[in-house]
């Protein structure tokens, strides 16, 4: 278990490029593997989570070549995957295990998926239940609600499913299963979750219809290989946006970031708090909106965060909590119960760690109230093995009274292997 001590900074300045979008990288491997032809992917995020997806498809007979710059995927078509000879290890990646379970539900072979100690605690009923309604046979621990999951796929039929929560993982899992189902599979959400799957399905030629708060996929349509350029991950950019906002005398340009409207909730939240954030040179790449993001030091104020913006920023809330800790007044977060079933319970993790730094936090069932302060104490904080908790607390150290030691930082490699060198590059001391 490695730890790191981050010292306060006097400013955050410069120009950076963050790694490729994790969500898009996952999906490029999955759709490329079941398409016809060779898909090329540039900007692929080589974090541990995405490598888990790559290893899983290699284990099912997909030839994937990585020359360090470009990923080439020799697609096998919808029905070309092979039965894996061993259990598919998804590591720490909730996206891998949930999406691949949907895809495996449509195969004619037997497979088993599992993950590390953290992933094996995460809830799987949310995908097992609707996939079973489609005709998949899925067994697992605790009545099929926890991994490992054993999947006997085969003859699926389309369903209309009303998801109880807004989750791109649930939606995408059912969309992938829907590619193999007879008829149409329709998924509706309380509010729209991120739409990377919809955009990439359309890019690869799937039969797709969007409707109010949902999507419908028609089964049996073959996909065609594509050239995919992955933009920078806004979830990774969020840590540096907050760093520049809260550290005095800062101006930071983050180039080539994906600004998909279903993911820009963090920008909306930080701007509502008074953050000086500008989108520069907006454009479209491989069906995804992209821009450079210019961020300057700002005086932030506490706001109320709830409703439809929450699923659009769900992964960025640990970083938002750091901004709230430095904002004037109280920031209230509600409708964010989903934070309790991430890599760790992020509500508890952020409340306890901010408390160690001298910030008053009141935890609620679906969020928290954070009273901002001009003073953050130094000390030791615990990431709980959660990459986003670790990176957020590292950003907090830039404005603490003294150094902050963050424990268990190996998890950062799951999504942002270059985070600490990049943070050191832009932080002046």
N, C-alpha and C positions, 0 to 999 in steps of 0.2 A: 504494500500500500504506500504509494509515493505521496509526498506533500510538497507544497511550494509556498514560499513567503513572498508576497507582493508588497513593495514599498509605495508610499504615496507619490504622486506625480505633480508637477507644476503645470503641465499642459499635455494635450493630446493633439498632435498635428501630423499632416502629411497626406499621402495618397496610398490607398491599399486596394487590393483585390482579395475578396474572401473566396473560400472554396466553393465548388459547384453545389447547386441545390440538392439536398439529400433526397427529398421526395421525388424529384424529377429523375435523379440518377437511379433510384430503385426501379422506377417504372420503365425507364429506357431498357434496362436489362430484361425485365419480365416480358414486355411487349416485343422486344427484339427477338427473344428466344422462341416465341410462338408465331412470329411472322414468317413470310416466305421471302428469302433473299438475305443479303448481308446488311445489317444495320451498323452504322458507324456513329460513335458517341464521342463528342469533344467536351471538355470541361467536367468530366465525370469525377464525382467526389470519391476519393479512395480512402474513406474512413472505414472503420471496422464494420459498421452497420451495412454499408453498401457492399463491402466485400463478402459479407455473409450471404447476401442475395446472389452475388456472382458465383460463389462456391456451390450454392444449392443448385443452380441451373447447370453448372458443369457436371455435377453429380447425376443429373438427368440427361446427360448425353449432348449438351449444347456446347459447341466449340466457341470459346470466347478468347480472343487474342488481345493483349494489352501491351502496347509498345512504349508506354509511359506518357504518350500524348493522346492517343486515340484508342478507344475500345472498339473492336470489331466483333460482332455477334452473328454467327452463322445460324440464322433461324431455321427451325425444324417444322414450321407450320403448326396449326392448331392441334393436330393429333400426333405430332412427331416426338414428344418427350418420352424418355425411357424410364422404367421403374428404377428408382435409386437402390443401390445395393446396401445402403446403410441409412441410419437415421440422418435426417437433414437438420444440421445445427444452425439455428438462426441467431446465435450469440445473444446480444442485448437488444436486438432490433424488433420492436413491436410491429413496425411496418412490414418487415420480411415475413414474420410468422403469420400475421393476419391476412395479408394479401396472398401469400403463397398457398395458404389453406383454401382460399376461395378457388384459386387456379387448380390446385390438386383435386378439389372436389369434382372437377369435370373430367379427370383422367380415368382410364380404364384399369389402372393399376393401384396397388397398395403402397402407402407411404406413411412415414412417421416424422413429425416435426417437433423440435424441442428448442431450448435455449439455455442461457445461463441462469444463475440462481435468482436474479432479479426478474427476468422474463417469465420464469416458471411461476411467479407470484401474480402475474398480471392477468386480468379477467379475459377469458376466451368465450364465455357464454354468448357475448354480444355478436360473435360471428357464427358460432356453432349452431345456435338456435335457428337463424334464418337459412343457413346452408342446409341444415337438416330438413327444413320445410321444402327446399328445392329437390330433395331426394338423396343428398349425400349421407353417408354413414360415418360418423365421427365419434370416436371414443377418446376419453382422456381422464386424467385425475379429477377427483372431486365431481364425479358425474359429468365429465366432459367439459368442465368449466376452467380447467387449468391444464397447461402443457406438462408433459408431452401429449400430443394429439396423434391418434392413429386414424388415418383417413382411407376409407374405401370409396373411391369415386365411381363415376359411371353415368348412368342415365339421369340427367337433371332435367327439370322442367321449370319454366319461368314462373315467377311469382310477383305479386305486388306487395312490397314491404314498406311499412311505415316505421322507420327507425326511431327509437325512443330518445336518442341523442344525436346531435350533429357531429359526425365523425367521418373524416375522409377515409380512415382505415376500414370501417364497416362498409361504407359505400363502395369503395374500390374492391374489396373482397368479393362483394356480391356482383359487381360489374364483371370481374374476371370470371367468376362462375357462370355469369350470364352469357359469356361468349360460347359456352359449351351446352347451354340449355335449349330445349325445345321451346320455341315461342319467344316471348318477350319477358325480360326481367326489369321491373320498375322499382326504384328506390326513392322514397320521399323522406326528407329530414325536417326537424323543427325549424331550422334555418340552414342556409346553404353552407356546407363546409368547403374547404379548399377544393378547387376544380382541376388539379393537375391531371387526374386520370381522364376526365372528360376531354381535355385539350389533347392529350396524347392518344387517346382512343381515336379521336377524329383524325389526327395526323397520320395514324397507321391504317386508316380506312375502315374502321368499325362502323356498324350501323347504329347510330346514336341519336336520340332525341332528347332535348332538354325541355323541362317543364317547370312549373312553379314549385320551387323548393325540391327539385329532384331531377332524375335522369332515367331514361329507358334504353336498354340495350337489347338488340335482337341477336339471337344465337345463330351459330353456324356460318358466320361471315368470316372468310379468310382475311388475314392482315397482310400488309405489304411493307417490307423493310424500308427504313427511312434514314436520313442523315439528321442527327439530333445534336444541337449545341446547347449545353446545360448552362444557364446563367448562374451567377453567384447566389448563394442561399441567404434570403432575407433574415432567416433565423440566426445565422452566423453574423450577419451585418448588424443585427439588433444590439449585440453586446458592445460593438464599437460606436454605434449611434448613441447609446446611453453614456458610454465613456466620454465622448466628446461633449455631450450636453452638460454633464455634471462637473467636469474638470475645468477650472478657470483657463482663460486665454487659449481656447482650443478651436481649431478649424480642421475638419477631416473630410476628405473626399473618398467615398467608397465606390469604386467603379464596377460597372457591369453586374448590377444586382437585379434579380427577378422581382418585379413589382406587380405580380398577379393580384388583381383586386381582392381575391379571396384570401390573400396572405398579408395585405398591407394594413391590417388592423393595428399593428404595432406603431406604424407611422401616424395613423389617425389619433391613437391614444397619446403619443408623445407630443404631437402638434397641439392637441387639445390641452395638454399640460403647459403649453407655452414654448415648446421646443422649436428652435429655428432649424427646420429640416426642409431642404429643397430637392426636388427631382430635376435632374439635368439630362438633356439629350435622350428623351424618351423614345423608344423604338420597339420593334417586335422581332424576336428570334425564335425559330422553331415553334411558332404558335404561342409563345409566351411573351408578355410585355416585360421590357428591360429598361433600366435607367441607371445613371450615376446618381449617387445620393450625397449631397453636401450638407454637413452638420456643423453647427457652431455652438459654443457655450451659450446656455440660456438659463434664465431664472424660472424654475418650474413651480407650478402650483398644483395642489391636490385636486383631484376631480373624482366624480363617480363613474365607475366603469361597470357596465352590465349590458345585457341584451345581445343583439346580433353581432356586435363588434367582438365579442368574446371568442367564438370559434374561429374568427379571422386572425386571432392573435394568441391562440391557446398555447403554442410552444414558446412564445416570447414572454410569458408572464413572469418568469424569474427575473429577466432583465428589467421589465416594467417595475417590479418590486424595488429594485435598486434605485430607479428614477424616483419612485414614490418616497423612498427613504430620505431623499435629498430635497424633496419638494416642500414648499410652504403650505402648511395645513394638512388636512387628512385626505388620503386617497382611499376610497371604498371600492372593493372588488366583489362583485356578485355574479351569479349564474355561471360560476367557474368550477363546479363540482368535478368536472372532468380532470382537473389538476390532481385529484386524489388518486387517479389510477394511471399515472405516467410511470416513468422509471422508478420513482418513489412518490410518496404523497407530498407533492410540491407545496401544498398549503402549510402542512406541518413543518416541512424542511425550511421554507423561507421564513416562517414565523419564528421558529426557534433560533435560526442563525442570525436574523436581524436583531432579535432580542439580545443575543450575545454581543452585538455591536452597539448596544445602547439605544436601539430604536424600539418605540412602543408599537406593538402589533397585537390586535385583537382578532383571533381566529373565529370564523363563522363556518357553518356547514358547507357553504358553497363559495367561500372566498375569505377575505380578511379586510380589516381596516388598518392602514399604516399611517402613523403620525410622523410626518417628515421632520428632519432636524438638520441644522447646519453642521452638526458634529457627529461623525461616526467614530466609534472607538476602534482601536486595533484589537488583536487577539487571535484566537484559533477558532475556525469554523469547520463544519463537517459537510462534505458534499453528498454523503449517503450513497455514493456510487452513481450519482446522477450528473451527466455531463453538463446540462444546462444550469444546475445549481452551482457546480464548481466554477463555471465561467462567469456567472453573474456575481458571485462573491468575490472573484478575482478583480472584477471591474470596480466593486465597492471599495477595494483596497486603495484605489487611486486617489480617493478623497478622504481616507481615514486619517485619524490623528497620528497613527503609527502603523507599522506593517501588519498585514493580516496573513496568517498561515492557513491555507486551504488544504485539508486532508483528502486523501483518496482521489487523486486527480487523474489516475490512469484512464478513467471513464471518458475523459475529454477526447481521446483518440477515436471514439465511436462516430463522432460527427465533425471534428475540427482539429485534426492532428497538428496543424501549424498555429494554433491559437496563441500559445505563450510566446513563441518567437515574434509573432506579429504584434502582440500587445507590447512587448519590449521595444519593438521598432518605433512605435508611434508615441510612447509615453516618455516625456522629457522629465528628468529629475535634477 
